Amino acid sequence: MKHLLRYRLLAATLVAFIVQLTLGFAAEPAPSSITSSVVWKFATGKEVTSAPVVDHGVVFCGSTNGQFFALDAASGQQLWKFGANFPVSSRAAVQGDTVCFESGNMLYALDRASGREKWHYVAKPYRPIFSMDLTDYHRSSPVIVDDVVYYGDDWGNLNGVALATGLLAFQFTTETARPIRSTPAIKDGVVFFGDWEGDVYAVSLTEKKLRWKHRLQNARDYYGAIVSEFLIQDSVLYFGSQHDSFEPLDLATGKPVWSYTDPKHTYLPSTPLLHNGNVIIGTTIFTNSVLCLNQGNVVWSFKAEGIFFTRPVVVGDTLIINSTNFGQTGYLYLLDIAKGSLINKISIEKATASAPAVSEGKVYLGTGDGYIYALSLADLRQTKTP
């Protein structure tokens, strides 16, 4: 019965999305094309849902054909590629001469200069869960703290692997063993993460014991995933989820510090952006907006087109965020971060949940037709929507 309800909800999501595409935005002017701002584009051969990472002039990014690439950030020239066993949807982590990423629950560590494999780790040696449903865009991405690489897997494990050796240094398995798609955050010897059905965990690294667990408000069984990166500012934990409530938690107690519930019962799954005391986050069906919140109050709301599963970025006074739209046409938005007003809207023919990265005047983004793009930030800012 629970599985039936889950698929009915998915069907309702798709119907609402199609209705909004066909009816809800007919009056909007045509957006700019992504081709007008391209510095270079690189063909990976398959859909890109991994978010590019730029480190010392090199772009690291994976694709769903299991390839992981290192590209020259200025020219787009391939420096090397590495073939993993499964699709790469995680975001890479780089420290020193090592770059790490996840593929099919396996954590890889490569030499950043050559792409040579240093080691790999996986908790269980059998076939992973590739996709929970249509909104299962992201995998838990590695986070490196004190020379240990932390990430979650399909079996409810939060793993910590020694960066130098690839040996397991820490592991905590949740009682439910639900898949972990969130990217963890660590502070003061405690790791924070969430699972696919809406539970948030705080676990001591030294004792490997649960400090607290919090169940999200309005959690949806079999659908209410926590899929974002976790962020910590001061003593508060921030994250997005597929629920209609956004609730930052107190690090010490796991209790909500404040909450915002969307009146249209949308989902707020994207990784939030913390900026000048405000929280900026994207929503999905029914609302299809970018929200700026302060202590649960809406500072501004920008009505957009499509669903937002990605991590927004900010450059100066410009907010950059892209909609996903189940691989159909999506948009890269540039907004005035203070007011939420539109600077530009750029069409992406096959949009995915590849979040943008910005470096040295370029915006890097993956797409559903298998490309990694480098776009001129200056061109994006100057080309106004008609």
C-alpha positions as CSV (number, residue, x, y, z in Angstrom):
1,M,0.0,0.0,0.0
2,K,2.8,2.4,0.9
3,H,4.5,1.7,-2.5
4,L,1.2,2.3,-4.3
5,L,0.8,5.7,-2.6
6,R,4.3,6.6,-3.5
7,Y,3.7,5.9,-7.2
8,R,0.4,7.8,-7.1
9,L,2.2,10.8,-5.7
10,L,4.8,10.5,-8.5
11,A,2.1,10.4,-11.1
12,A,0.4,13.5,-9.5
13,T,3.8,15.2,-9.6
14,L,4.3,14.6,-13.3
15,V,0.7,15.7,-14.2
16,A,1.1,18.9,-12.2
17,F,4.5,19.5,-13.9
18,I,3.1,19.0,-17.4
19,V,0.1,21.2,-16.8
20,Q,2.4,24.0,-15.6
21,L,4.6,23.6,-18.6
22,T,1.8,23.7,-21.1
23,L,-0.5,26.3,-19.5
24,G,1.2,28.2,-16.7
25,F,3.9,30.1,-18.5
26,A,2.4,30.9,-21.9
27,A,2.7,34.7,-21.4
28,E,6.5,34.8,-20.6
29,P,8.9,36.2,-23.2
30,A,11.3,33.9,-24.9
31,P,14.5,33.4,-22.8
32,S,18.1,33.8,-24.1
33,S,19.8,30.7,-25.5
34,I,22.6,29.0,-23.7
35,T,24.6,29.0,-26.9
36,S,25.0,32.8,-26.8
37,S,27.3,32.6,-23.8
38,V,29.3,29.5,-24.5
39,V,33.1,29.7,-24.0
40,W,33.5,26.0,-24.6
41,K,31.6,22.8,-24.3
42,F,32.8,19.2,-23.7
43,A,31.0,16.1,-24.8
44,T,30.9,13.4,-22.1
45,G,28.8,10.9,-24.1
46,K,25.9,10.7,-21.6
47,E,23.7,12.8,-19.3
48,V,25.5,14.9,-16.7
49,T,23.9,15.2,-13.3
50,S,27.1,15.6,-11.3
51,A,27.9,19.1,-10.3
52,P,31.3,20.4,-11.7
53,V,34.0,21.2,-9.2
54,V,36.7,23.7,-10.1
55,D,40.1,23.4,-8.3
56,H,43.3,25.3,-9.3
57,G,42.3,25.6,-13.0
58,V,40.9,22.1,-13.4
59,V,37.2,21.1,-13.7
60,F,36.3,17.7,-12.2
61,C,33.0,16.2,-13.2
62,G,31.4,12.8,-13.8
63,S,28.7,11.6,-16.2
64,T,26.0,8.9,-16.1
65,N,28.0,6.6,-18.4
66,G,30.5,6.1,-15.5
67,Q,33.2,8.4,-16.8
68,F,34.9,10.9,-14.5
69,F,36.7,13.8,-16.3
70,A,39.4,16.3,-15.5
71,L,39.2,19.3,-17.9
72,D,41.3,22.4,-18.3
73,A,39.0,25.1,-17.0
74,A,40.2,27.7,-19.5
75,S,39.9,25.7,-22.7
76,G,37.8,22.6,-21.9
77,Q,40.6,20.3,-23.1
78,Q,40.5,16.9,-21.5
79,L,43.4,16.2,-19.2
80,W,42.4,12.7,-18.4
81,K,39.3,10.5,-17.7
82,F,38.7,7.6,-15.4
83,G,36.1,4.8,-16.0
84,A,34.1,3.9,-12.9
85,N,31.8,0.8,-12.7
86,F,28.5,2.8,-12.4
87,P,27.0,6.3,-13.1
88,V,28.7,9.2,-11.5
89,S,26.2,11.6,-10.0
90,S,28.1,12.8,-6.9
91,R,30.0,16.0,-6.6
92,A,33.8,15.5,-6.3
93,A,35.9,16.5,-3.3
94,V,39.6,17.6,-3.7
95,Q,42.4,17.7,-1.2
96,G,46.0,18.0,-2.0
97,D,46.9,15.6,-4.8
98,T,43.8,13.5,-4.4
99,V,40.3,13.8,-5.9
100,C,37.4,11.7,-4.6
101,F,34.0,10.8,-5.9
102,E,31.2,8.2,-5.4
103,S,29.9,5.9,-8.1
104,G,27.4,3.0,-7.2
105,N,28.2,3.2,-3.5
106,M,31.9,2.9,-4.3
107,L,34.2,5.7,-3.2
108,Y,37.1,6.3,-5.5
109,A,40.4,8.2,-4.8
110,L,42.4,9.3,-7.8
111,D,45.7,11.1,-8.3
112,R,44.5,14.6,-9.4
113,A,47.4,15.1,-11.9
114,S,47.2,11.8,-13.7
115,G,43.7,10.3,-12.9
116,R,45.4,7.1,-11.7
117,E,43.4,5.2,-9.1
118,K,44.9,5.2,-5.6
119,W,42.2,3.1,-4.0
120,H,38.5,2.4,-3.8
121,Y,36.1,1.5,-1.0
122,V,32.6,0.0,-0.9
123,A,30.8,-1.3,2.2
124,K,29.0,-4.3,0.4
125,P,30.0,-6.0,-2.8
126,Y,26.7,-6.3,-4.5
127,R,24.7,-4.3,-7.1
128,P,23.6,-0.9,-5.8
129,I,20.3,0.9,-6.0
130,F,20.6,3.2,-8.9
131,S,17.3,5.1,-8.6
132,M,14.6,5.3,-6.0
133,D,12.3,7.3,-8.4
134,L,12.4,10.1,-11.0
135,T,13.6,12.6,-8.4
136,D,16.6,10.6,-7.3
137,Y,19.1,12.8,-9.0
138,H,21.9,12.9,-6.6
139,R,24.1,10.6,-4.6
140,S,25.8,11.4,-1.3
141,S,29.0,13.3,-2.2
142,P,32.3,12.9,-0.3
143,V,33.3,15.4,2.3
144,I,36.9,15.5,3.5
145,V,37.6,16.4,7.2
146,D,40.8,15.8,9.0
147,D,42.1,13.4,6.3
148,V,39.0,11.2,6.4
149,V,36.5,11.1,3.5
150,Y,32.8,10.8,4.6
151,Y,29.8,9.8,2.5
152,G,26.6,7.8,2.7
153,D,25.5,4.7,0.8
154,D,22.4,2.7,-0.1
155,W,22.6,0.5,3.0
156,G,22.2,3.2,5.6
157,N,25.9,3.5,6.2
158,L,27.6,6.8,6.9
159,N,31.2,5.8,6.0
160,G,34.5,7.5,6.9
161,V,37.5,6.3,4.8
162,A,41.1,7.3,5.5
163,L,42.3,9.5,2.7
164,A,45.8,8.2,2.7
165,T,45.0,4.5,2.7
166,G,41.4,3.8,1.7
167,L,40.8,1.9,4.9
168,L,37.6,2.2,6.8
169,A,38.1,4.7,9.7
170,F,34.5,5.2,10.7
171,Q,31.1,3.7,10.1
172,F,27.6,4.2,11.5
173,T,24.7,2.2,10.3
174,T,21.1,3.6,10.9
175,E,18.5,1.2,12.4
176,T,16.3,1.5,9.3
177,A,19.2,1.1,6.8
178,R,17.5,3.4,4.4
179,P,19.5,4.8,1.5
180,I,21.5,8.0,2.3
181,R,21.5,10.5,-0.5
182,S,22.4,13.6,1.5
183,T,25.9,14.9,1.7
184,P,27.1,15.1,5.3
185,A,28.4,18.0,7.4
186,I,30.8,17.7,10.3
187,K,31.5,20.0,13.2
188,D,33.1,19.5,16.7
189,G,33.4,15.7,16.3
190,V,29.8,15.2,15.2
191,V,28.6,14.2,11.7
192,F,25.2,15.3,10.5
193,F,23.2,13.6,7.7
194,G,19.7,12.6,6.5
195,D,18.1,9.6,4.9
196,W,15.7,8.9,2.1
197,E,12.6,9.1,4.2
198,G,13.1,12.2,6.3
199,D,15.2,11.3,9.3
200,V,18.1,13.5,10.3
201,Y,21.0,12.1,12.4
202,A,23.7,13.5,14.6
203,V,26.4,10.9,15.3
204,S,29.6,11.2,17.5
205,L,32.7,10.4,15.4
206,T,34.7,9.2,18.4
207,E,32.0,7.1,20.1
208,K,30.1,6.1,16.9
209,K,26.9,6.7,18.8
210,L,23.7,8.5,18.0
211,R,23.5,12.0,19.6
212,W,20.0,12.7,18.4
213,K,17.6,11.9,15.6
214,H,14.9,14.2,14.2
215,R,11.9,13.3,12.0
216,L,10.9,16.1,9.6
217,Q,7.5,17.6,9.8
218,N,5.0,16.4,7.2
219,A,7.4,13.6,6.2
220,R,6.2,11.5,3.2
221,D,6.8,7.8,3.5
222,Y,8.8,6.3,0.6
223,Y,9.1,9.8,-1.0
224,G,10.2,12.4,1.5
225,A,13.9,12.2,0.8
226,I,16.6,14.5,2.2
227,V,18.8,14.8,-0.9
228,S,20.8,18.0,-0.4
229,E,24.1,18.9,1.1
230,F,24.1,19.7,4.8
231,L,25.4,23.2,5.8
232,I,26.4,24.5,9.2
233,Q,26.4,28.1,10.2
234,D,27.1,29.0,13.8
235,S,25.1,26.5,15.8
236,V,22.4,25.8,13.2
237,L,22.1,22.9,10.7
238,Y,20.6,23.7,7.2
239,F,19.4,21.3,4.5
240,G,16.7,20.8,1.9
241,S,14.3,17.9,1.5
242,Q,11.3,16.7,-0.4
243,H,8.9,18.0,2.2
244,D,6.7,21.1,2.3
245,S,8.5,22.3,5.5
246,F,12.0,23.8,5.7
247,E,13.3,23.6,9.3
248,P,16.9,24.4,10.3
249,L,17.9,22.4,13.4
250,D,19.8,23.3,16.5
251,L,23.1,21.4,16.4
252,A,23.1,20.4,20.0
253,T,19.5,19.2,20.4
254,G,18.1,18.5,16.9
255,K,15.1,20.7,17.6
256,P,13.9,23.1,14.9
257,V,15.2,26.7,15.4
258,W,12.4,28.0,13.1
259,S,10.3,26.5,10.3
260,Y,8.7,27.6,7.0
261,T,5.8,25.6,5.5
262,D,4.9,26.3,1.9
263,P,1.1,27.0,1.6
264,K,0.9,25.1,-1.7
265,H,2.6,22.0,-0.3
266,T,5.6,22.1,-2.6
267,Y,8.9,20.4,-2.0
268,L,12.1,22.3,-0.9
269,P,14.8,19.8,-2.0
270,S,17.7,22.0,-3.1
271,T,20.8,22.7,-1.0
272,P,20.2,26.1,0.6
273,L,22.4,29.1,0.2
274,L,23.2,31.1,3.3
275,H,23.7,34.8,2.5
276,N,23.7,37.8,4.8
277,G,21.5,36.2,7.4
278,N,19.0,34.9,4.8
279,V,18.4,31.4,3.4
280,I,17.8,31.0,-0.3
281,I,16.3,27.8,-1.5
282,G,14.5,26.4,-4.6
283,T,11.1,24.7,-4.7
284,T,9.4,22.3,-7.0
285,I,5.8,21.6,-8.2
286,F,2.8,23.8,-7.2
287,T,5.1,26.7,-6.3
288,N,8.1,26.5,-8.7
289,S,9.9,29.4,-7.1
290,V,13.1,30.6,-5.6
291,L,12.5,31.7,-2.0
292,C,14.5,34.0,0.2
293,L,13.7,33.3,3.9
294,N,14.6,34.9,7.2
295,Q,13.6,33.2,10.4
296,G,10.7,31.5,8.6
297,N,9.5,34.7,6.9
298,V,9.6,35.3,3.1
299,V,11.9,38.2,2.3
300,W,11.3,37.7,-1.4
301,S,9.9,35.1,-3.8
302,F,10.7,34.7,-7.5
303,K,8.2,32.8,-9.6
304,A,10.2,30.6,-12.0
305,E,9.6,27.9,-14.5
306,G,10.3,24.3,-13.5
307,I,11.6,22.4,-10.5
308,F,14.7,23.2,-8.5
309,F,16.9,20.4,-7.1
310,T,20.2,22.2,-7.4
311,R,22.6,24.2,-5.2
312,P,22.4,27.9,-5.9
313,V,25.6,30.0,-6.0
314,V,26.2,33.7,-5.5
315,V,28.7,36.0,-7.3
316,G,28.7,39.5,-5.9
317,D,25.1,40.6,-6.0
318,T,24.0,38.0,-8.5
319,L,22.3,34.7,-7.5
320,I,22.7,31.8,-10.1
321,I,20.4,28.8,-9.9
322,N,19.1,26.4,-12.6
323,S,15.8,24.4,-12.9
324,T,15.8,20.7,-13.7
325,N,12.5,19.7,-15.3
326,F,13.0,15.9,-15.5
327,G,15.5,16.3,-18.4
328,Q,13.2,18.5,-20.5
329,T,13.8,22.2,-21.2
330,G,15.0,24.0,-18.1
331,Y,16.5,27.4,-17.3
332,L,19.5,29.0,-15.8
333,Y,18.4,32.1,-13.8
334,L,20.4,35.1,-12.8
335,L,18.7,37.1,-10.0
336,D,19.4,40.2,-8.0
337,I,20.1,38.5,-4.7
338,A,18.9,41.5,-2.6
339,K,15.5,41.9,-4.4
340,G,14.9,38.6,-6.2
341,S,14.4,40.4,-9.5
342,L,15.3,38.8,-12.8
343,I,18.6,39.7,-14.5
344,N,18.5,37.0,-17.1
345,K,16.9,33.7,-18.0
346,I,18.8,31.3,-20.2
347,S,17.2,28.3,-21.9
348,I,18.7,24.8,-21.4
349,E,17.2,22.3,-23.9
350,K,17.8,19.3,-21.7
351,A,18.3,20.4,-18.1
352,T,19.4,18.2,-15.3
353,A,20.2,18.6,-11.6
354,S,23.8,19.5,-12.3
355,A,24.4,22.5,-10.0
356,P,26.4,25.4,-11.4
357,A,30.0,26.2,-10.3
358,V,31.6,29.6,-10.8
359,S,35.3,30.4,-11.2
360,E,37.4,33.0,-13.0
361,G,34.5,34.6,-14.7
362,K,32.9,31.4,-16.0
363,V,29.8,29.4,-15.0
364,Y,30.3,25.6,-15.4
365,L,27.2,23.4,-15.8
366,G,26.3,19.9,-16.9
367,T,23.3,19.1,-19.2
368,G,21.1,16.2,-20.2
369,D,22.5,16.0,-23.7
370,G,25.8,15.0,-22.3
371,Y,27.8,18.2,-22.2
372,I,29.7,20.1,-19.7
373,Y,29.5,23.8,-20.5
374,A,31.7,26.8,-19.6
375,L,29.6,30.0,-20.0
376,S,30.8,33.6,-19.8
377,L,29.5,35.2,-16.7
378,A,29.8,38.6,-18.3
379,D,27.8,37.6,-21.3
380,L,25.1,36.0,-19.0
381,R,24.8,39.2,-17.1
382,Q,24.7,41.5,-20.1
383,T,22.2,39.5,-22.2
384,K,18.9,40.6,-21.0
385,T,15.7,38.7,-21.3
386,P,13.4,40.4,-23.8
